[in-house]
Amino acid sequence: MFDDLRGFIRVLEERGMLRRVQAKVKVELEIAEIVRRVFKAGGPALLFEQVEGFDIPVLTNLFGTEERVLLALRAEKVEDVTSRMSDLLKVARKPSLKAIFQALRAVKATRPKLVGNAPCKEVVLRGEKVKLSKLPALKCWPKEAGRFITLPLVFTKDPEEGTRNVGIYRMQIFDDTTTGMHWQIHKHGALHLWKKKKPLEVAVALGGDPALILAASMPLPQGIDEVMVAGLLKGSPIKLVKCETVDLEVPAGAEIVLEGYVDPTETRLEGPFGDHTGYYSPPQPCHVFRVNCMTMREEPIYPAWVEGKPPNEGAVLQRVFQRLTLPLLRTVLPEVVDINFPPEACFHGLCIVSMRKRYPGHAKRIMMGLWGLESFSLVKVIVVVDEDVNVHDLGEVLWAIATRVDPARDMLVLKETPLDALDHSAPRIGLGSKVGIDATKKLKEEVERELPEELKMDEEISRKVDTLWHSLNL
Ligand SMILES: [Mn+2]
């Protein structure tokens, strides 16, 4: 169907999910303000073709609706994608020989493919010919320090294991050949640099298969290759090509590729940046990416994300991801029924989990189990409810907290734990407390006083009123 950004644009356009904007607009603030309004209205992806002062069009709001996220994965519903992973899930649940062979076959059929010739090499610029100022990177909020690349796929290799990582870390453009590399300490790119202790080769791809953009933004565990996951998610391999100056591979269908390195001893003040928390992240020392080579298509397209207070594009992704990863989570914690990261809580702020509770203290064990997993380790508040509570209905969750919680008994407070560096309420950057709230009904063994019986209508009466309903004419 498609295997790069422009193929995806074509499909979106055919379905009326993308609009080309001909009006002349500025990369400073104007594009961002337009995108935020269109996102809020549930509008289409936008391709700005007349960007003042730049030859490269800007693609935004790509994943502004769930429908578009799924389409990027060649799917109509989440189950279409989870069924592609079912062979792998079977191995995790029940590692029979047959399951292992089937999983191997699935991985083999979708693993990345190296190609010799690639559209992203149509133009190759080295050394002084590299001009990052030509990229129509956006400034999204008035007090930001400058223009930021917000949707880069950052490729690095683990210096010990050789495994690949792809992450999305914002990059402030400092000058024509250097940018910031804002990988936070918990991120895998930062881990690779920490292991290397010398300059680390880095390649940054803009564009490429949208499935890879999605995989790169997922909180996958350390050591898992996002390119392989992208192939599994979309059901076919991602094509890669070798870089010109570094020992890394990038998507053959990328629009623009930047090659260079990050030296662990070099930092520079980066920010402020208008973050997805709804605040300006203050200036902080940040690693520097030095670009030696830039390759691109003849007429590249520049993809960008517009950050801001949630709900935002990231929140739409999160909603899809939490459903994609639920079956995986259940392989580790089978008693988990459902999970919700409300977008207003900025990803790591709060998550609600429903469970099938069996023994005293079980809800607290689930909290500890979740915090022990890499992708939940930074979650500040975990609320655990019984399976009769719909985690996606915040009204029901609040009812459970109000009627099933004794704070002194049911809150688990942990001090000085790792937190998201973007949580500005933490006493120190990246270090602060967490709380788990056990809002499950307490078992006999847990309390002296049990909850009284819940209100419930007789089914027979319910059915009778159902049939009467139309004649009541209410
Ligand atoms: Mn990773």
Residues whose N, C-alpha, C, O or C-beta is under 5 A from the ligand:
A	BS01	MN	N165 V166 H188 L220 P221 I224
